[in-house]
Amino acid sequence: MLANIAPVIQFPYYILVICVTVSLLSLIIYGSKTIKSFACCALGFIWCAIFANSYLSWQVNSHMIPKDQHIVAKITAVSTKGADRYSLNVVTSSINGQAVSAKVRLSWYQGYSQNLSPPRVLAVGDKLEFIARLKPVNGLHNKAGFDYQRWLVANRIQATGYIKKVIQHISQPSWRYTRQQISKNNVEPYAFGGVLFALATGDRQLVKPGDWQVMQSTGTAHLMAISGLHLGLIFSWLWLVFKLLFKLGVAIGVLAQSTIQRRPLWFRQHNINQLAIYVAWLGTAFFTWYSGSNIATVRAMIMLSVFIACYLMAKRMANLTRFLLALNCVLLVDPLAPLSLGFWLSFSAVAIILFAVHVFNLSAKDLSPTSSLWQKARCYFWDFVKLQIVLSLALLPIQWLTLEISSPVSVLANFIAIPWMSLTVIPLTLAAEVCMTLFTPLATFLLTLANACMQPLWWVLVSFSDLQWQPALSDNLGVWLIFALTLIVCLLPLQIKVKQLSLLLSGLVILVPVPAPRWQVDIMDVGQGLSLVFSQGNQAVLYDTGANYPGFNLFEVAVKPYLITQGFNLQSIVISHDDNDHAGGLKHVQKNYPKASVFTPESTTCVEGQTFNWLNLTWQVLHPPLDWVANTYHGKEKIKDNNLSCVILMSTPHHKILLTGDIESHVEQRLINKYANELRSIDLSIVAHHGSATSSTPLFVEHVQAQHWFVSRGAYNRFNHPNEGVVERLLRSGQLWDTARHGQITISIEQEKLAINKHIDNWYTPWWARSIHKDLNLSAD
């Protein structure tokens, strides 16, 4: 597990062979437990290194990025993003005529392919021959939010890119994909068809964006994934159904004694339970394959199989031993599993359940052989309530550490959703999936029933997601984590003095004085765009939002998670100009922070001459002039959006920060002519227009002489940003920072002190997150 966060893990195979030999000899020769422990750790590291070597054996190099690649591949996963837009996972058989087996994730807009008429329908199993542009695996690198690069590595994807032209398409859809398409057609008419399809197949592409947002805000999105909970429910329901069927078969055999003098061995009473377990396990394994056999599902299946095997062996084995055995089996099959957040959530949930069962002695404390059905039901109900409370509260800090977002409302939402989905929606949906092949009218009836069962639950989830107090709770996330841990301690069967001490310590922690606030500037990694967060204490100002694309926007992906985890209250929003890469996420910002004021050149709320006082700092607007804005939006003269960027000079008592938007050379000349004194001795400056050759002229760079220049751009972008000449002159002036190489950049300002920290490219950066960039101007055509 530690090997996954090692800075270096790729070694020549001869070194790995030597290390394996030494470790095995240490295990055989030495009797010391310490030496054996170190040897076992070394073997684990080497096993992980072998898989890492295999993953890194083929990577896109800098010479391949700007060139077309001729690829032959087979589709392993496909999702639609519109009538003619696809996202594909493929396994290549050859690249440029050379045999290469690599897993690649591609996007394809068929509108660019003039040779396809009408547009093709792609399916899993199809073979493609095409021309594509490839890039190394890369993603946004911020302190919070989804880590796309880590997800790509965890799923063994070795490159990304887009298809330019399809040469040949051979349709060979797999049986599994064909069956899933039948299911897709059957569920589409229902209001919750996307949710039902996700529960039956693990494919979430039909889930509506609004529905997905509701589940995310209530912490119930995990129910849509094929996880350990899902497989556990399938196994339990199959075991129960087949056990009842086998018992019925035994009863029929007893009644037919005239023809069956002796019941078969496998129908004897003491073998019924084991036979039901075998059949239920086979059914669960089939569903794992049917749902796509993705890494997370296979991991959950391994964990379930280990626990089942331990039970069938009928050996006395502690739950902790079974848990560790399952963990080791998962790591042996998939040493890179710790890169997946689902790995930590799954095993944390299982560990919490086993701990709660042990501590509370669930399902045994108040029962006796003579207990009535009502007493058993009441006991099981309260055991479930205790387990659900402990699980929900204990997972809050774990979700915050892994997902960096957790909501207290998710405790109550999951308390209602998990049992309701487990007892109604999930079994009805899976039964309908089976009946689609056997008896279609019954499948339609079951889907209608499952859709009806979703309706009351959805009303509850929507009500929770609309609660206005939810964002306010996240402002004091540390307090709520302490509260959750304290409540868990109070629920445990400990002495009253221990519980009182826990309450006292939590109260003292909450009363600890907060240090005096300092100013902080966060240049977010939003790819080819710009977004900055200025903060002091819990107050923040946002300068630009990043871009908006079909299906997602950079504000909610990169910026919003950081605002939530830091507990920032957004006071104002400044939009430099109307281009998508700067203002695309504005409507999403306003939706999440309706009380924040918006300042833009277009609305003449951010024009030359205005001065603001935010965060106890002075914000002076240097550009654009009011007449430029008026002539562009209300007159005949049109000025480019870039040159209408809201340029701001922000001043602390000891430092100056220049925000330039996308201004070009003649605007830079105008600023020098009019604000020559103000633009001297700049400490921090955003490089205009992402380092384009049309900006950052020699005269402007020499005049400003900023100590630190910051480029916000996407890695391998097709605009060749930053320009090579611009990079050279910026490096002669001061130090250059780049979000594509350094990720999120944090500047801390306290009195005269100024500290700059980068999110990646440190010596402790894990091997899978290390930047492969060798220079700042590495880009794609």
JOQUIGI-V334996 format. One record per helix or strand. SS is the DSSP state (A for helix, B for strand). FROM is the first residue (numbers start at 1). LEN is the number of residues. If there is no record, write none. Layout:
# JOQUIGI-V334996
ss->(SS:SS)
from->(FROM:FROM)
len->(LEN:LEN)
This chain:
# JOQUIGI-V334996
ss->(A:A:A:A:B:B:B:B:A:B:A:B:A:A:A:A:A:A:A:A:A:A:A:A:A:A:A:A:A:B:B:B:B:B:A:B:A:A:B:B:B:A:A:B:B:A:B:A:A:B:A:B:A:B:B:A)
from->(2:13:33:62:69:85:98:103:110:127:148:159:175:193:209:221:228:265:269:295:319:337:341:373:409:440:470:477:496:519:532:539:548:552:554:569:580:586:597:611:617:626:641:647:656:665:684:688:698:708:724:735:739:745:753:767)
len->(4:17:24:4:12:11:2:7:3:10:7:12:13:9:9:4:28:3:22:18:15:3:20:30:30:26:5:15:15:5:5:5:2:2:13:7:4:7:4:4:7:9:4:5:4:10:3:4:7:4:10:4:4:6:6:3)
